[in-house]
Amino acid sequence: MTGDHRPDGSRPGGRPAEEGRGGRPRPGAPADHPGDVGSAADHRTTVVVITRNRRPELLRTLRSLRELPERPRVIVTDNASTDGTAEAVARDFPEMTLLQPGENLGSIGRNLAVEQASTPYVAFCDDDTRWEPGSLQRAADLLDAHPSLAAVTARILVEPDDREDPVVGELRDSPLPRPDWLPGPALGSFLAAATVLRTDAFRSSGGFHPGLWLGGEEELLATDLLRQGWWLCYVPEMTIHHAVSEVRDSTARRVVGLRNTLWFTWLRRPALPAVRRTWYLLRTVPRDTASLRAFLQAAAGIPWVLKTRDPVPGWLEERLARLEEAQRASTARRYVG
């Protein structure tokens, strides 16, 4: 899935990227309808979880994964927890694979886990989220049926009252054009904790960039997937539940998220759009210490960002510009906290 790809998804030589249903639907489970969640285990997907110092939340998530009818293989990367997380996982979930890199790798912990996956698809899951039964099977059916589809993102419900996360509206109302075969709204990015990806697409794009660590790290990977000719989409029939962890530093997350937004902008956007977006952020983010820290950290990364900068072609920049305009009105895009 590399080389020259056109904005309509076609490949050199005139052959459409999606020629009907060229995939391999699982017998007995039509690709256009969710399978019977009471059926036999589905071994097409590996679930990848990264964690750090959230033992109670993680153990609850792993129990939910163990109970899924799909019975997926689960790989946990413990990012150097100090609260006994690794010991608890090894003791209570011996059937799951535990990786211990010995340091906090952030999102790169997912890359390590994907290296261990032998299934065609990988589903990401945070330590405070849980997949609804049948969703992984639905994702695998769709990815089987559509070879040009790299990722499917689920609807996110926030516990305890199962209200839709504000970002769901942004996914559902995506302004991007879509081919007729795409099973949901076309996306320009995805949320790792709610997405199932094609394993070879993830690997061929290099996975999550080590420079971004964790926080908005999906945008760069998603853009590189689109550049290779893959499609991403939102599938509301898939659901993931989010029980927001109490062990989180919202201010630190905002700093890293804003920093990574700036870095992504200068890594992939052409010069004029990058200047415009940077100026917009300067004018609209809260004028506080957290925002100052984010901009200072972004400035400190200028040398490596400019050295590796690789702006997208015009057709893809047009998509990114549409997304940026829509995101400015989104309630999910507020650099506060």
Secondary structure by P-SEA (a helix, b strand, c coil): ccccccccccccccccccccccccccccccccccccccccccccbbbbbbbccaaaaaaaaaaaaaacccccbbbbbccccccaaaaaaaaccccbbbbbcccccccaaaaaaaaaccccbbbbbccccccccaaaaaaaaaaaacccccbbbbbbbcccccccccaaaaaaacccccccccccccccccccccccccaaaaaaaccccccccccccaaaaaaaaaaabbbbbbbccbbbbbcccccccaaaaaaaaaaaaaaaaaacccaaaaaaaaaaaaacccccaaaaaaaaaaaaaaaaaaaabbbbcaaaaaaaaaaaaaaaacccccccc
